[in-house]
């Protein structure tokens, strides 16, 4: 048994968690965020829980109004007597390692609702616009019995693809005067959206809707049988949010009736398996096979002979291959 403090242990926290203790949920999230290796110990106490949550991902560039939209969506979802878990990812400074975690400021009215649990996370430099702990925390939310999970990505533009692997319905947000749909297509996120939302409609955006609709008319974006709708909202006054929520439920129903929901769930687990394996292999390689001193020495030599990098890489790959064969 892993002891957290002399008067606390994971088993006790999990028992309180099963009794819907928000503090226990918050503590378990902190443990997993700080030490992902504790996830196995935590979830073995929860493996009899069968609740299934529906996961919504919301992505888009900074400033399009993701947090404000989540607030309006959540207000409407809780009115339907559903519980909501929110995971908001904020970027981490590459210099200080800190993060503002400012989403609570914009969502303060809903974060205190008894049917809402919200957690802000730092991305900690993790790729894909999310945090390393998002999958594990969403699993905790499911075990806690929350009906809907909303994941808000960092909003870094061209690296938002991991949300596609974690959510069942992905909403791509845009706003007028923040680049046209060509930019969205160039970034690659035209392919990941199940719903497209042009927010801040008070500033215009009709031309953006037309561009998106033209792109969505391409048959390559409708192979699944679901034609992504494009809507306009104003997340400040709530205009258009009811229509957006209806499209979310429509997409949920479509996935369930077509049984594509199983494919989305499988994709989520495959993503976690691959990412965990990559993290573990990277850790083994960098800790056991190549020391920082070796890498620094190699980099120094390359300052004089830069084209030797390919020779060095081949030698490194051969060393990894040899070690893997030796372990067999």
N, C-alpha and C positions, 0 to 999 in steps of 0.2 A: 504493500500500500504506500502511495506517495503522500507524505505529510507536507501540508502547506505551511502551517504554523503549529505550534504545540497544542493549540486548541481547535485546529481546523484540519479536515482532510477531504479529499475529493469525494469519497463515498457519502460523507455527511452533506456536502454541498449538493450532490445529485439527489439526495433524498429531499432536501428543501426545494430543489428545482422541480421535482415531480409534484410538489404541493403548490406550484405556481408562485414561488418566491422570486420576485424580480431581482432582489439583491444577489441571490444565488446564481441566477442567469447572468447577471453582470459580471460576477466574479469568475464564472466559468469562461465567459468570453475573454476576459483579461488574461486568464491562464493560457488559453489556446493562442491568443494573439502574441503573447510574449514567448511561449514555448510550444510550437506546433506538435512536438513529440508527445505532449500530454493528451492529445486528442484520443488516442487509443485507450488510455486509462479511463478517460471520462466517458466515452461512448459505450464501453463495456457495461457500465451501470445503467445505460439507457436503451439497451438493445431490444427490449420488449415493447417499446413505444412504436405505434404504427401510423401516427398522423402523417398526412401528406399535405404539404403547403403548395400553393400556386405561386410561382416566382416570376416577377415582372422586372425587367431590366430597363433602365432609362439612361441613355447616353446622348452626348452632343458636346459641342465645343463650350468652353467656359463662357458664361454670360448669357446663355440662351434661356435661362430660367428653369433649370432642372429642379432645384430645391423648392422653388415656389410652386411648380406644377405638382410635385410630390405632395406638398402640403394640401393642395386643393383636392387631389385624387384621394388622399387618405381621409380627409373630412367626409367625403362622400361614401367611401368604403365602410367606415365605421358606422355610418347611418344605416347600412344594410346589416348591422349586427355581426360584422366580421371583425376579427382581430388582425392587426397589421404589425409586421416587423420590418423596420427600415434599416438598411445598411448604407451609409453614406461614406464615400471614399474621398479624402482630401489629399492633394499632392504633398509630398514631403520635400523639404528643402535639401538639395544635394550638398549643402555646405554645413548647415546646423543640424540636419536630421530631424528638425521639428516640423510641425504642421499646425495650421491655424484651426482646423476642425470647426469651421464657422457655420456648418449647416444647421446646428442647433439654434443659432441666432434667428435664421429665417423660419425655422419650423417650431419655434418655442410654443406656439399655441396648441399644436397637435402632439408634441413630444411628451406632454404631461397628461394626455388622455389615458384613462385606465385600460383602453383596448389597444394601445399603441406602445410598442417598445422600439426605441431608436438607439442605434449605436453609430458613432462617427469613428472612422478608422483612418490612419495615415497609410498612404500607399507604400511608404518605406522604399520607394524606388522600384517597386515591382512593376513589371511590364503589363501591357494590356489594359491600362486604365483602372485596375482594381488592386486589392490588397491580397497578399498571400493567404490570409485567414478567412477570406469571404466564404469559400465553400464550407469550411468547418462551422462558421457562425450561422450560415443558413441552415445547416443540419441541426444545430442547437435550436434555432427558431422552430424548425419542424417538430423536433422532439418536445418543445415547450407547448405545442398545440396551436401555433399561430396559423390563421387561415391564409393570409397573403403575405408574401415577402417582396419588398421593393428594394432593388439594388441600384444605387446611383453611382455611376462611374466618375472618375476624376474629371473627365472631359478634356482629354489631351489631343483630340482631333483625329490623328492618324494611327492610334494604337488602342482602339476601343473594342477589339475583336473578341477578347476573352469573355465579355458579357454575353456574347452569342452562344457560348458553350455553357453558361451557367443559368440563363433565364429561359423560360418557356415562351414568354412574349417579350420581344425587344422593341422598345420605342426609341426611334431616332429623332432627336429634336434639332430644329434649326430656328433661326430668327432672321428677320429682314436686316439688310445692311451688314451682314456678317459673312459674306461670300455667297456665291450662287450654288445651285445644285451641281454644277460642273466640279466645284471644289469637293463636294460630298462624294461624287463618283470617283474623283481622282484619289481621295483618301481611302476608297474601298468600302465605306460604310453603307453605300446604297444597297449592298447585297445582304446586310445583316438585319435590316429592319423588317419587323412584322407590321408596324404602324409608323407612319411619318407624321410628325407634328411640327407645324410652323407656329411658334409661339410669338408673343408680342404683336398680335394682329392689329393692334391700334397703330402700329408703325408701318402697316402695309403688309406685303408678303404674297399678294395674289399672283404676281409673276413667278415667285418661287414655287408655289403650288403647281402652276402650269408646267414648269420645268420638271418637277418631280413626277407628275402624272405622265409626262411624255417618256421619261426614263422607265417608269414602271410598266408602261405599255409594251416594253421589250419582253418577248416571251421568255427570255432566260431568267427573269425575276419572278415568274409565276409558275415554275415547274411543280411546286408543291401542291398546287390547286388553290392556294390562298393568294388573292390579289391584294397586296398591302394597300390600305387606304391612306390618303393624305388629308390631314385636317388642319384647321387653324384654331388656336386658342389664345386667350389672354389670361395667364396664370395669376395676374394681380387681382382682377375682378371676377375671375372664375368663368368667363365667357368661353363657351366651347368645351369645357372640361367634362360636362355630362355626356356629350357626344363621344368624346375620347374614351371615357370609361365604358360606354356601351360597346365600342369597338374592341376594347380589351376583353370584355366578357364574350363577345362574338368570336374572337380568336380562340379563347379558351374552349368554347363549345366546339369549334371546328376541330381543334386538336383532339379533343376527347371523342367526338363522333367518328373521326377518321382513324382513331387510335395512333395518331402521330405523336401523342403525348408520351408514349412509351419510348419513341425514338429520341425525343427531347431529354427525357430523364436519363436514358442510356448515355447520351452525349455528355451530360453533366458528369456522370461517374467516370467515363473514359477520360475526360479532361483532367479530373482530379488524379487519376492513376498516372497519366502521362506526366503531369506537372510534378507530382511527388517523386516519381522515378528520376526525372531530370534533375531535380533539386538534390536528391540523395547522391546521384552519380557525380554531379558537379562538386559536391562537398567532398566526396571520397577522392576524386582526382586532385583537387586543389590542396587538400590537407595531407594526403599520403604520397602522392606521386610527384608533385611540383611545389616546392617551397617558394615563398615570396622572394627569397634571395636568388633562387635560380631564375625566376621570371624577370627580376630586375637586372640580373647579369645578362640574360638573353636580350632584353630590350636595349641595354647599353651597347652590346655588340652590334645590334641592328642599326644603331645610329651611324655606324661606319659602313655597314654592308646591308642596306635595307632589303635587297632582293634575296637575302638568305632566309627571310622569314618563312618562305615556303619549304625550304630544306628543314628548318627548325620545327615547323608544324608537322612535317612528315615523321621526323624523329620522335616527336611527342606522341603522335598517334600510334607509332610502332611500339612505344613503351607501354601505352595504355593497353594495346592489343596483347602484348606479351604478358602483362599482369593479369588480364582477364583469363588468358589461356592457363596461366599458372594456377589460378584459383580453382580451375576445373579439376 
